Amino acid sequence: MNHSWTGGGLTVLSQYVCGVSPLKPGYELVAVLPQPGDLEKASAVVPSVKGRIETSFVNEKDLFTLQITLPPDTKGVIGVPGKRVKEITVNGHTVWKKGKFVENPVCRLSEERGETHVKFEVSSGNYQVMALK
């Protein structure tokens, strides 16, 4: 997990580029807040005591797509980078439109506010997040 010549790069990839980090002990609550910069795509698998956390993104000019798998008994704060996102869907449900949260059956707006991401709270499971820029 943290080998002397590969651990640094893997930590940067998983925690910062793909944005996976524990928010509570034992991975009870996990953040998936990717910071793609100019990268077009990236993916990571992070082993945890709850199971594998898997994430990948594709960062295109007008669309940001994020795939997330959270293991059982895990909750997540997931986010789309950028505050000027026009619309966000999660598993096909519109959750953000014209700068405002839209009530839906898959997630709720995160109470954890941030300067860099539009954040939502989800429970364990598989999520496809699509954001129109």
mmCIF file of the C-alpha atoms, coordinates in Angstrom:
data_MODEL
# 
_entry.id   MODEL 
# 
loop_
_atom_site.group_PDB 
_atom_site.id 
_atom_site.type_symbol 
_atom_site.label_atom_id 
_atom_site.label_alt_id 
_atom_site.label_comp_id 
_atom_site.label_asym_id 
_atom_site.label_entity_id 
_atom_site.label_seq_id 
_atom_site.pdbx_PDB_ins_code 
_atom_site.Cartn_x 
_atom_site.Cartn_y 
_atom_site.Cartn_z 
_atom_site.occupancy 
_atom_site.B_iso_or_equiv 
_atom_site.pdbx_formal_charge 
_atom_site.auth_seq_id 
_atom_site.auth_comp_id 
_atom_site.auth_asym_id 
_atom_site.auth_atom_id 
_atom_site.pdbx_PDB_model_num 
ATOM 1   C CA . MET A 1 1   ? 0.000   0.000  0.000   1.00 0.00 ? 1   MET A CA 1 
ATOM 2   C CA . ASN A 1 2   ? 2.853   2.406  0.678   1.00 0.00 ? 2   ASN A CA 1 
ATOM 3   C CA . HIS A 1 3   ? 6.013   1.069  -0.917  1.00 0.00 ? 3   HIS A CA 1 
ATOM 4   C CA . SER A 1 4   ? 9.015   3.383  -0.992  1.00 0.00 ? 4   SER A CA 1 
ATOM 5   C CA . TRP A 1 5   ? 9.083   4.028  -4.736  1.00 0.00 ? 5   TRP A CA 1 
ATOM 6   C CA . THR A 1 6   ? 5.420   3.567  -5.687  1.00 0.00 ? 6   THR A CA 1 
ATOM 7   C CA . GLY A 1 7   ? 3.511   4.631  -2.588  1.00 0.00 ? 7   GLY A CA 1 
ATOM 8   C CA . GLY A 1 8   ? 3.765   8.368  -3.224  1.00 0.00 ? 8   GLY A CA 1 
ATOM 9   C CA . GLY A 1 9   ? 2.388   8.177  -6.751  1.00 0.00 ? 9   GLY A CA 1 
ATOM 10  C CA . LEU A 1 10  ? -0.409  5.806  -5.765  1.00 0.00 ? 10  LEU A CA 1 
ATOM 11  C CA . THR A 1 11  ? -1.410  8.056  -2.880  1.00 0.00 ? 11  THR A CA 1 
ATOM 12  C CA . VAL A 1 12  ? -1.559  11.102 -5.162  1.00 0.00 ? 12  VAL A CA 1 
ATOM 13  C CA . LEU A 1 13  ? -3.601  9.181  -7.736  1.00 0.00 ? 13  LEU A CA 1 
ATOM 14  C CA . SER A 1 14  ? -6.132  7.689  -5.331  1.00 0.00 ? 14  SER A CA 1 
ATOM 15  C CA . GLN A 1 15  ? -6.492  10.516 -2.805  1.00 0.00 ? 15  GLN A CA 1 
ATOM 16  C CA . TYR A 1 16  ? -6.139  13.604 -4.967  1.00 0.00 ? 16  TYR A CA 1 
ATOM 17  C CA . VAL A 1 17  ? -6.668  12.809 -8.656  1.00 0.00 ? 17  VAL A CA 1 
ATOM 18  C CA . CYS A 1 18  ? -9.491  10.302 -8.043  1.00 0.00 ? 18  CYS A CA 1 
ATOM 19  C CA . GLY A 1 19  ? -10.385 11.939 -4.718  1.00 0.00 ? 19  GLY A CA 1 
ATOM 20  C CA . VAL A 1 20  ? -10.879 8.892  -2.470  1.00 0.00 ? 20  VAL A CA 1 
ATOM 21  C CA . SER A 1 21  ? -10.235 9.485  1.222   1.00 0.00 ? 21  SER A CA 1 
ATOM 22  C CA . PRO A 1 22  ? -11.797 8.300  4.496   1.00 0.00 ? 22  PRO A CA 1 
ATOM 23  C CA . LEU A 1 23  ? -13.825 10.914 6.396   1.00 0.00 ? 23  LEU A CA 1 
ATOM 24  C CA . LYS A 1 24  ? -14.566 8.688  9.417   1.00 0.00 ? 24  LYS A CA 1 
ATOM 25  C CA . PRO A 1 25  ? -12.556 5.873  11.007  1.00 0.00 ? 25  PRO A CA 1 
ATOM 26  C CA . GLY A 1 26  ? -12.954 2.446  9.438   1.00 0.00 ? 26  GLY A CA 1 
ATOM 27  C CA . TYR A 1 27  ? -14.136 3.950  6.141   1.00 0.00 ? 27  TYR A CA 1 
ATOM 28  C CA . GLU A 1 28  ? -17.625 4.366  7.580   1.00 0.00 ? 28  GLU A CA 1 
ATOM 29  C CA . LEU A 1 29  ? -17.836 7.618  5.588   1.00 0.00 ? 29  LEU A CA 1 
ATOM 30  C CA . VAL A 1 30  ? -15.741 8.100  2.453   1.00 0.00 ? 30  VAL A CA 1 
ATOM 31  C CA . ALA A 1 31  ? -15.148 11.101 0.198   1.00 0.00 ? 31  ALA A CA 1 
ATOM 32  C CA . VAL A 1 32  ? -14.938 10.694 -3.564  1.00 0.00 ? 32  VAL A CA 1 
ATOM 33  C CA . LEU A 1 33  ? -14.026 14.199 -4.704  1.00 0.00 ? 33  LEU A CA 1 
ATOM 34  C CA . PRO A 1 34  ? -11.879 13.933 -7.851  1.00 0.00 ? 34  PRO A CA 1 
ATOM 35  C CA . GLN A 1 35  ? -9.502  16.710 -8.841  1.00 0.00 ? 35  GLN A CA 1 
ATOM 36  C CA . PRO A 1 36  ? -8.890  15.965 -12.530 1.00 0.00 ? 36  PRO A CA 1 
ATOM 37  C CA . GLY A 1 37  ? -7.027  19.121 -13.515 1.00 0.00 ? 37  GLY A CA 1 
ATOM 38  C CA . ASP A 1 38  ? -6.262  18.697 -17.216 1.00 0.00 ? 38  ASP A CA 1 
ATOM 39  C CA . LEU A 1 39  ? -6.449  14.882 -17.142 1.00 0.00 ? 39  LEU A CA 1 
ATOM 40  C CA . GLU A 1 40  ? -8.966  13.334 -19.514 1.00 0.00 ? 40  GLU A CA 1 
ATOM 41  C CA . LYS A 1 41  ? -9.485  10.165 -17.469 1.00 0.00 ? 41  LYS A CA 1 
ATOM 42  C CA . ALA A 1 42  ? -8.287  8.240  -14.457 1.00 0.00 ? 42  ALA A CA 1 
ATOM 43  C CA . SER A 1 43  ? -9.375  5.347  -12.256 1.00 0.00 ? 43  SER A CA 1 
ATOM 44  C CA . ALA A 1 44  ? -8.487  3.890  -8.879  1.00 0.00 ? 44  ALA A CA 1 
ATOM 45  C CA . VAL A 1 45  ? -9.359  0.948  -6.668  1.00 0.00 ? 45  VAL A CA 1 
ATOM 46  C CA . VAL A 1 46  ? -8.837  1.624  -2.969  1.00 0.00 ? 46  VAL A CA 1 
ATOM 47  C CA . PRO A 1 47  ? -8.962  -1.350 -0.588  1.00 0.00 ? 47  PRO A CA 1 
ATOM 48  C CA . SER A 1 48  ? -10.646 -0.600 2.730   1.00 0.00 ? 48  SER A CA 1 
ATOM 49  C CA . VAL A 1 49  ? -11.780 -2.567 5.770   1.00 0.00 ? 49  VAL A CA 1 
ATOM 50  C CA . LYS A 1 50  ? -15.316 -2.407 4.313   1.00 0.00 ? 50  LYS A CA 1 
ATOM 51  C CA . GLY A 1 51  ? -14.295 -3.645 0.850   1.00 0.00 ? 51  GLY A CA 1 
ATOM 52  C CA . ARG A 1 52  ? -13.095 -2.188 -2.440  1.00 0.00 ? 52  ARG A CA 1 
ATOM 53  C CA . ILE A 1 53  ? -13.875 1.420  -3.282  1.00 0.00 ? 53  ILE A CA 1 
ATOM 54  C CA . GLU A 1 54  ? -13.763 1.814  -7.048  1.00 0.00 ? 54  GLU A CA 1 
ATOM 55  C CA . THR A 1 55  ? -13.893 5.050  -8.984  1.00 0.00 ? 55  THR A CA 1 
ATOM 56  C CA . SER A 1 56  ? -13.144 6.349  -12.453 1.00 0.00 ? 56  SER A CA 1 
ATOM 57  C CA . PHE A 1 57  ? -13.814 9.523  -14.362 1.00 0.00 ? 57  PHE A CA 1 
ATOM 58  C CA . VAL A 1 58  ? -13.803 10.852 -17.905 1.00 0.00 ? 58  VAL A CA 1 
ATOM 59  C CA . ASN A 1 59  ? -13.284 14.589 -18.182 1.00 0.00 ? 59  ASN A CA 1 
ATOM 60  C CA . GLU A 1 60  ? -14.444 15.976 -21.525 1.00 0.00 ? 60  GLU A CA 1 
ATOM 61  C CA . LYS A 1 61  ? -14.927 19.568 -22.646 1.00 0.00 ? 61  LYS A CA 1 
ATOM 62  C CA . ASP A 1 62  ? -18.687 19.660 -21.980 1.00 0.00 ? 62  ASP A CA 1 
ATOM 63  C CA . LEU A 1 63  ? -19.243 16.548 -19.841 1.00 0.00 ? 63  LEU A CA 1 
ATOM 64  C CA . PHE A 1 64  ? -17.724 15.072 -16.679 1.00 0.00 ? 64  PHE A CA 1 
ATOM 65  C CA . THR A 1 65  ? -18.634 11.417 -16.018 1.00 0.00 ? 65  THR A CA 1 
ATOM 66  C CA . LEU A 1 66  ? -17.847 9.733  -12.696 1.00 0.00 ? 66  LEU A CA 1 
ATOM 67  C CA . GLN A 1 67  ? -18.338 6.047  -11.844 1.00 0.00 ? 67  GLN A CA 1 
ATOM 68  C CA . ILE A 1 68  ? -18.282 5.043  -8.166  1.00 0.00 ? 68  ILE A CA 1 
ATOM 69  C CA . THR A 1 69  ? -18.715 1.768  -6.293  1.00 0.00 ? 69  THR A CA 1 
ATOM 70  C CA . LEU A 1 70  ? -18.967 1.966  -2.501  1.00 0.00 ? 70  LEU A CA 1 
ATOM 71  C CA . PRO A 1 71  ? -18.875 -1.296 -0.497  1.00 0.00 ? 71  PRO A CA 1 
ATOM 72  C CA . PRO A 1 72  ? -21.642 -2.365 1.935   1.00 0.00 ? 72  PRO A CA 1 
ATOM 73  C CA . ASP A 1 73  ? -21.944 -0.446 5.214   1.00 0.00 ? 73  ASP A CA 1 
ATOM 74  C CA . THR A 1 74  ? -20.222 2.584  3.703   1.00 0.00 ? 74  THR A CA 1 
ATOM 75  C CA . LYS A 1 75  ? -21.637 6.045  3.123   1.00 0.00 ? 75  LYS A CA 1 
ATOM 76  C CA . GLY A 1 76  ? -20.108 8.550  0.770   1.00 0.00 ? 76  GLY A CA 1 
ATOM 77  C CA . VAL A 1 77  ? -19.754 12.219 0.061   1.00 0.00 ? 77  VAL A CA 1 
ATOM 78  C CA . ILE A 1 78  ? -19.339 12.333 -3.697  1.00 0.00 ? 78  ILE A CA 1 
ATOM 79  C CA . GLY A 1 79  ? -18.672 15.426 -5.710  1.00 0.00 ? 79  GLY A CA 1 
ATOM 80  C CA . VAL A 1 80  ? -18.363 16.968 -9.121  1.00 0.00 ? 80  VAL A CA 1 
ATOM 81  C CA . PRO A 1 81  ? -15.502 19.418 -9.523  1.00 0.00 ? 81  PRO A CA 1 
ATOM 82  C CA . GLY A 1 82  ? -16.392 22.950 -10.537 1.00 0.00 ? 82  GLY A CA 1 
ATOM 83  C CA . LYS A 1 83  ? -19.040 25.332 -9.361  1.00 0.00 ? 83  LYS A CA 1 
ATOM 84  C CA . ARG A 1 84  ? -20.265 26.300 -12.850 1.00 0.00 ? 84  ARG A CA 1 
ATOM 85  C CA . VAL A 1 85  ? -21.865 22.967 -13.671 1.00 0.00 ? 85  VAL A CA 1 
ATOM 86  C CA . LYS A 1 86  ? -25.174 23.331 -15.536 1.00 0.00 ? 86  LYS A CA 1 
ATOM 87  C CA . GLU A 1 87  ? -26.785 20.008 -14.644 1.00 0.00 ? 87  GLU A CA 1 
ATOM 88  C CA . ILE A 1 88  ? -25.867 16.833 -12.740 1.00 0.00 ? 88  ILE A CA 1 
ATOM 89  C CA . THR A 1 89  ? -27.561 13.438 -12.891 1.00 0.00 ? 89  THR A CA 1 
ATOM 90  C CA . VAL A 1 90  ? -26.898 10.500 -10.577 1.00 0.00 ? 90  VAL A CA 1 
ATOM 91  C CA . ASN A 1 91  ? -28.025 7.102  -11.879 1.00 0.00 ? 91  ASN A CA 1 
ATOM 92  C CA . GLY A 1 92  ? -30.250 8.879  -14.402 1.00 0.00 ? 92  GLY A CA 1 
ATOM 93  C CA . HIS A 1 93  ? -31.963 11.170 -11.863 1.00 0.00 ? 93  HIS A CA 1 
ATOM 94  C CA . THR A 1 94  ? -31.450 14.926 -12.122 1.00 0.00 ? 94  THR A CA 1 
ATOM 95  C CA . VAL A 1 95  ? -29.970 16.094 -8.807  1.00 0.00 ? 95  VAL A CA 1 
ATOM 96  C CA . TRP A 1 96  ? -28.597 19.562 -9.686  1.00 0.00 ? 96  TRP A CA 1 
ATOM 97  C CA . LYS A 1 97  ? -29.894 22.064 -12.209 1.00 0.00 ? 97  LYS A CA 1 
ATOM 98  C CA . LYS A 1 98  ? -29.188 25.759 -12.745 1.00 0.00 ? 98  LYS A CA 1 
ATOM 99  C CA . GLY A 1 99  ? -27.150 26.024 -9.548  1.00 0.00 ? 99  GLY A CA 1 
ATOM 100 C CA . LYS A 1 100 ? -29.702 24.357 -7.257  1.00 0.00 ? 100 LYS A CA 1 
ATOM 101 C CA . PHE A 1 101 ? -30.284 20.945 -5.733  1.00 0.00 ? 101 PHE A CA 1 
ATOM 102 C CA . VAL A 1 102 ? -33.217 18.934 -7.123  1.00 0.00 ? 102 VAL A CA 1 
ATOM 103 C CA . GLU A 1 103 ? -35.015 16.475 -4.798  1.00 0.00 ? 103 GLU A CA 1 
ATOM 104 C CA . ASN A 1 104 ? -34.484 12.893 -5.958  1.00 0.00 ? 104 ASN A CA 1 
ATOM 105 C CA . PRO A 1 105 ? -34.508 9.275  -4.684  1.00 0.00 ? 105 PRO A CA 1 
ATOM 106 C CA . VAL A 1 106 ? -30.741 8.569  -4.952  1.00 0.00 ? 106 VAL A CA 1 
ATOM 107 C CA . CYS A 1 107 ? -28.879 11.236 -2.975  1.00 0.00 ? 107 CYS A CA 1 
ATOM 108 C CA . ARG A 1 108 ? -29.155 14.356 -0.893  1.00 0.00 ? 108 ARG A CA 1 
ATOM 109 C CA . LEU A 1 109 ? -27.199 17.570 -0.901  1.00 0.00 ? 109 LEU A CA 1 
ATOM 110 C CA . SER A 1 110 ? -24.181 17.308 1.373   1.00 0.00 ? 110 SER A CA 1 
ATOM 111 C CA . GLU A 1 111 ? -24.112 19.486 4.451   1.00 0.00 ? 111 GLU A CA 1 
ATOM 112 C CA . GLU A 1 112 ? -20.354 19.635 3.955   1.00 0.00 ? 112 GLU A CA 1 
ATOM 113 C CA . ARG A 1 113 ? -19.937 22.692 1.755   1.00 0.00 ? 113 ARG A CA 1 
ATOM 114 C CA . GLY A 1 114 ? -16.867 23.231 -0.331  1.00 0.00 ? 114 GLY A CA 1 
ATOM 115 C CA . GLU A 1 115 ? -15.302 25.726 -2.642  1.00 0.00 ? 115 GLU A CA 1 
ATOM 116 C CA . THR A 1 116 ? -14.286 23.236 -5.307  1.00 0.00 ? 116 THR A CA 1 
ATOM 117 C CA . HIS A 1 117 ? -17.084 20.648 -5.700  1.00 0.00 ? 117 HIS A CA 1 
ATOM 118 C CA . VAL A 1 118 ? -20.849 20.248 -5.809  1.00 0.00 ? 118 VAL A CA 1 
ATOM 119 C CA . LYS A 1 119 ? -21.264 17.549 -3.137  1.00 0.00 ? 119 LYS A CA 1 
ATOM 120 C CA . PHE A 1 120 ? -23.904 14.902 -2.472  1.00 0.00 ? 120 PHE A CA 1 
ATOM 121 C CA . GLU A 1 121 ? -24.378 12.218 0.193   1.00 0.00 ? 121 GLU A CA 1 
ATOM 122 C CA . VAL A 1 122 ? -25.017 8.638  -0.881  1.00 0.00 ? 122 VAL A CA 1 
ATOM 123 C CA . SER A 1 123 ? -25.142 5.190  0.699   1.00 0.00 ? 123 SER A CA 1 
ATOM 124 C CA . SER A 1 124 ? -23.263 2.095  -0.453  1.00 0.00 ? 124 SER A CA 1 
ATOM 125 C CA . GLY A 1 125 ? -23.788 0.959  -4.015  1.00 0.00 ? 125 GLY A CA 1 
ATOM 126 C CA . ASN A 1 126 ? -22.959 1.803  -7.623  1.00 0.00 ? 126 ASN A CA 1 
ATOM 127 C CA . TYR A 1 127 ? -23.295 5.320  -8.999  1.00 0.00 ? 127 TYR A CA 1 
ATOM 128 C CA . GLN A 1 128 ? -22.932 6.941  -12.378 1.00 0.00 ? 128 GLN A CA 1 
ATOM 129 C CA . VAL A 1 129 ? -22.645 10.700 -12.102 1.00 0.00 ? 129 VAL A CA 1 
ATOM 130 C CA . MET A 1 130 ? -22.883 12.842 -15.227 1.00 0.00 ? 130 MET A CA 1 
ATOM 131 C CA . ALA A 1 131 ? -22.299 16.587 -15.155 1.00 0.00 ? 131 ALA A CA 1 
ATOM 132 C CA . LEU A 1 132 ? -22.942 18.947 -18.042 1.00 0.00 ? 132 LEU A CA 1 
ATOM 133 C CA . LYS A 1 133 ? -20.510 21.839 -18.012 1.00 0.00 ? 133 LYS A CA 1 
# 
